[in-house]
Amino acid sequence: MEAILNKCEKEDFNYLSGVLDSYLSFTNDKRRKELLLKSDDCVESKSELIKLMDEQIKYYGSSDIAYLKRALFNSASGVEASEIIEDVCNKLKVKIKKGGSVESSLEKLVNAVVEKELLDKTPEELSKSFDEIGVGHADKEQILEHLKSNGKIAILPILVEIAGPKITLGIIELIIISLIAQIIGREAAKHLVKELMKRNPWINALGPVLWALSGAWLAFDLQGPAYRKTVPIVLYLGIVALRDGEE
C-alpha cells in the first residue's frame, strides 16, 4: 500500500490515522500520531509514517493470532495488499479482474462498488439522487435518456462522457464516502463530507450531503473489528488512487 499512501495529502493521513486507532491491537498508535504531527515539515517522518501505516493496514488485514505467527516465523507479519483488496471485494460482494498493480486494483474495486450502487437504483431514484447532489438538469436528462435507451450497462463511462471526468469523480467519491459513513457512522463521516465539498463545490451544500444508498447495502454487515478498519481504508485509498486519473 506504500505507493498509494505516497499520494495521500495531510487530510487523507488524518482520516486514515483515525481509522487505524485502536486500544485493543498490537499496532503502535502513539508512534503513528507522533509521526503524523512531524510529517508536514520532515520528509523522513513522512516516509516513516507511510511505512508504519502500511504495516498497520496489513496487520488489520490479518487476525491477531495469524499476525503473531507471521511475526515470529517470517519477516513480513501482515497479509499482502492484494489479499486485503480481494478480501474487501468478497465482503462487499463485488468482482474485479485480478492482476495489475495495487493502485489499479483499488481503482477497479471502487468503480465496481459504484457501478453496483448505480445499477441497483431505478431511473426515478437516480434522477432524485442527481437532483439532490446538484448534477445539472441537462446532464441528468442525457444520462437517464441513455440508460432508458441502452439499459444499465457500464454507467460510469456514460457519466464521464456526458458529465465529464471531474463531476464523475465527485459522484464516485460521494457514493464511496456515503458507504464509509454507513460503516463508521454518519457523525464520524462529517469531516469526510466537508473535504469532499471542498474538492467538489458543485455538490449541493445544504447540510452534510450523503448519497441515498440503494437497497444493495441494507444487509451489509461487518463481522469482526478488522473489517471495520480494512473496508473503510481500502475504499478511501481507492478514491485517492482515482484522483490523478485511472491507471
C-alpha positions as CSV (number, residue, x, y, z in Angstrom):
1,M,0.0,0.0,0.0
2,E,3.0,2.3,0.3
3,A,2.8,3.5,-3.3
4,I,-0.7,4.8,-2.9
5,L,-0.1,6.1,0.6
6,N,2.6,8.3,-1.0
7,K,-0.2,10.1,-2.9
8,C,-2.1,11.0,0.2
9,E,-2.3,14.6,1.5
10,K,-2.5,15.8,5.0
11,E,-6.2,15.4,5.4
12,D,-6.0,11.9,4.0
13,F,-3.4,10.9,6.6
14,N,-5.5,12.4,9.3
15,Y,-8.5,10.3,8.3
16,L,-6.6,7.1,7.9
17,S,-4.8,7.6,11.2
18,G,-8.1,8.0,12.9
19,V,-9.5,4.7,11.4
20,L,-6.3,2.9,12.4
21,D,-6.7,3.9,16.1
22,S,-7.4,1.0,18.4
23,Y,-6.9,0.3,22.1
24,L,-7.0,-3.5,21.5
25,S,-4.3,-4.1,19.0
26,F,-0.6,-4.7,18.6
27,T,-0.2,-1.5,16.5
28,N,2.0,1.4,17.7
29,D,-0.7,4.1,17.6
30,K,1.4,6.5,19.7
31,R,4.3,6.4,17.3
32,R,2.0,6.9,14.3
33,K,0.5,10.0,15.9
34,E,3.9,11.5,16.6
35,L,5.0,10.9,13.0
36,L,1.7,12.4,11.8
37,L,2.5,15.7,13.6
38,K,6.0,15.8,12.2
39,S,5.2,14.7,8.7
40,D,4.4,18.2,7.3
41,D,7.9,19.5,7.9
42,C,10.0,16.4,7.8
43,V,10.5,14.1,4.8
44,E,12.0,11.4,6.9
45,S,9.0,11.4,9.3
46,K,6.5,11.2,6.4
47,S,8.4,8.2,4.9
48,E,8.4,6.5,8.3
49,L,4.7,7.4,8.8
50,I,3.8,5.8,5.4
51,K,5.8,2.7,6.2
52,L,4.2,2.3,9.6
53,M,0.7,2.9,8.2
54,D,1.3,0.2,5.5
55,E,2.3,-2.2,8.3
56,Q,-0.7,-1.4,10.4
57,I,-3.1,-1.8,7.4
58,K,-1.6,-5.2,6.7
59,Y,-1.9,-6.0,10.4
60,Y,-5.7,-5.4,10.3
61,G,-5.9,-7.5,7.1
62,S,-4.9,-10.5,9.3
63,S,-6.2,-11.9,12.5
64,D,-4.2,-11.2,15.7
65,I,-3.2,-14.8,16.0
66,A,-2.1,-15.2,12.4
67,Y,-0.2,-11.9,12.7
68,L,1.7,-13.1,15.7
69,K,2.6,-16.4,13.9
70,R,3.9,-14.4,11.0
71,A,5.9,-12.1,13.2
72,L,7.5,-15.0,14.9
73,F,8.4,-17.0,11.9
74,N,8.6,-14.6,9.0
75,S,9.9,-11.1,8.3
76,A,6.5,-9.9,7.0
77,S,3.8,-10.1,9.7
78,G,0.7,-8.8,7.9
79,V,-1.0,-10.1,4.7
80,E,-0.2,-8.6,1.3
81,A,-2.2,-5.7,-0.1
82,S,-3.6,-7.8,-2.9
83,E,-5.1,-10.2,-0.3
84,I,-6.7,-7.4,1.7
85,I,-8.3,-5.9,-1.5
86,E,-9.6,-9.4,-2.5
87,D,-11.0,-9.9,1.0
88,V,-12.8,-6.5,0.8
89,C,-14.2,-7.4,-2.6
90,N,-15.6,-10.6,-1.2
91,K,-17.1,-8.8,1.8
92,L,-18.8,-6.2,-0.4
93,K,-19.8,-8.8,-2.9
94,V,-18.2,-7.2,-6.0
95,K,-15.9,-8.8,-8.5
96,I,-12.9,-7.3,-10.2
97,K,-10.4,-8.5,-12.7
98,K,-7.3,-9.9,-10.9
99,G,-3.8,-8.8,-11.7
100,G,-2.2,-5.4,-12.2
101,S,-0.8,-3.0,-9.5
102,V,-2.3,-2.3,-6.1
103,E,-3.4,1.1,-7.4
104,S,-5.1,-0.4,-10.3
105,S,-6.9,-3.0,-8.1
106,L,-8.1,-0.2,-5.7
107,E,-9.5,1.8,-8.7
108,K,-11.3,-1.3,-10.0
109,L,-12.8,-2.0,-6.6
110,V,-14.1,1.5,-6.2
111,N,-15.5,1.5,-9.7
112,A,-17.2,-1.9,-9.1
113,V,-18.8,-0.7,-5.9
114,V,-20.1,2.5,-7.5
115,E,-21.4,0.6,-10.6
116,K,-23.2,-1.8,-8.2
117,E,-24.8,1.1,-6.4
118,L,-25.9,2.8,-9.6
119,L,-27.2,-0.4,-11.2
120,D,-29.4,-1.1,-8.1
121,K,-31.3,2.2,-8.4
122,T,-34.3,2.7,-10.7
123,P,-34.2,5.6,-13.2
124,E,-36.5,7.6,-10.9
125,E,-34.2,7.0,-7.9
126,L,-31.2,8.0,-9.9
127,S,-33.0,11.2,-11.1
128,K,-33.8,12.1,-7.5
129,S,-30.2,11.4,-6.3
130,F,-28.7,13.5,-9.1
131,D,-31.1,16.4,-8.2
132,E,-30.1,16.2,-4.5
133,I,-26.4,16.4,-5.2
134,G,-26.7,19.2,-7.8
135,V,-26.0,17.5,-11.2
136,G,-27.1,19.8,-13.9
137,H,-30.6,19.2,-15.4
138,A,-29.3,18.8,-19.0
139,D,-26.6,16.3,-17.9
140,K,-29.1,14.4,-15.8
141,E,-31.6,14.1,-18.6
142,Q,-28.9,12.9,-21.1
143,I,-27.7,10.3,-18.6
144,L,-31.2,9.0,-17.9
145,E,-32.1,9.0,-21.6
146,H,-29.1,6.9,-22.4
147,L,-29.9,4.4,-19.7
148,K,-33.5,4.2,-20.9
149,S,-32.3,3.5,-24.5
150,N,-29.4,1.2,-23.7
151,G,-30.1,-0.3,-20.3
152,K,-27.9,-0.2,-17.3
153,I,-24.6,-1.4,-18.7
154,A,-21.4,0.4,-17.8
155,I,-22.9,3.5,-16.3
156,L,-19.6,5.2,-15.3
157,P,-18.2,5.6,-18.9
158,I,-21.5,7.3,-19.8
159,L,-21.2,9.6,-16.8
160,V,-17.7,10.5,-17.9
161,E,-18.8,11.1,-21.5
162,I,-21.8,13.3,-20.6
163,A,-20.9,15.0,-17.3
164,G,-17.1,14.9,-17.6
165,P,-14.4,13.2,-15.5
166,K,-14.4,15.8,-12.7
167,I,-18.1,15.5,-11.9
168,T,-18.0,11.8,-12.3
169,L,-15.1,11.6,-9.8
170,G,-17.1,13.7,-7.4
171,I,-20.1,11.3,-7.7
172,I,-17.8,8.3,-7.2
173,E,-16.3,9.9,-4.1
174,L,-19.7,10.9,-2.7
175,I,-21.0,7.3,-3.1
176,I,-17.9,5.8,-1.5
177,I,-18.0,8.2,1.4
178,S,-21.7,7.5,1.9
179,L,-20.9,3.8,2.1
180,I,-18.0,4.5,4.5
181,A,-20.4,6.6,6.6
182,Q,-22.7,3.6,6.9
183,I,-19.8,1.6,8.3
184,I,-18.2,4.2,10.7
185,G,-21.4,6.3,11.4
186,R,-22.7,9.4,9.9
187,E,-21.4,11.7,12.6
188,A,-17.9,10.3,12.2
189,A,-18.1,10.9,8.5
190,K,-18.9,14.6,8.6
191,H,-15.3,15.6,8.2
192,L,-15.0,13.5,5.1
193,V,-18.1,15.2,3.6
194,K,-16.6,18.6,4.3
195,E,-13.4,17.7,2.5
196,L,-15.4,16.2,-0.4
197,M,-17.3,19.5,-0.8
198,K,-14.0,21.5,-0.8
199,R,-12.9,19.5,-3.8
200,N,-16.4,19.4,-5.4
201,P,-18.1,22.8,-4.7
202,W,-20.8,22.0,-7.3
203,I,-22.3,19.4,-4.8
204,N,-25.3,20.7,-3.0
205,A,-24.1,22.2,0.2
206,L,-27.3,22.1,2.2
207,G,-26.0,20.3,5.3
208,P,-23.7,17.2,5.3
209,V,-24.9,15.8,1.9
210,L,-24.7,12.0,1.6
211,W,-25.8,9.8,-1.4
212,A,-29.0,8.0,-0.6
213,L,-27.7,4.4,-0.8
214,S,-29.8,1.8,-2.5
215,G,-31.0,-1.4,-1.0
216,A,-27.9,-3.2,-2.2
217,W,-26.2,-2.3,1.1
218,L,-29.1,-2.7,3.6
219,A,-28.0,-6.1,4.7
220,F,-24.3,-5.1,4.8
221,D,-22.7,-6.5,7.9
222,L,-19.1,-6.2,9.1
223,Q,-18.4,-9.1,11.4
224,G,-15.2,-8.7,13.3
225,P,-13.4,-5.4,14.2
226,A,-10.8,-5.8,11.5
227,Y,-13.4,-5.4,8.7
228,R,-14.4,-2.1,10.3
229,K,-10.8,-1.0,9.7
230,T,-9.9,-2.6,6.3
231,V,-13.1,-1.9,4.4
232,P,-13.2,1.9,5.0
233,I,-9.4,2.2,4.5
234,V,-9.4,0.3,1.2
235,L,-12.4,2.2,-0.2
236,Y,-10.8,5.5,0.8
237,L,-7.5,4.6,-0.8
238,G,-9.4,3.7,-3.9
239,I,-10.6,7.4,-4.0
240,V,-7.0,8.6,-3.6
241,A,-5.9,6.3,-6.4
242,L,-8.6,7.8,-8.8
243,R,-7.8,11.4,-8.1
244,D,-4.9,11.6,-10.6
245,G,-6.8,9.5,-13.2
246,E,-7.1,5.8,-13.7
247,E,-4.0,3.7,-14.4
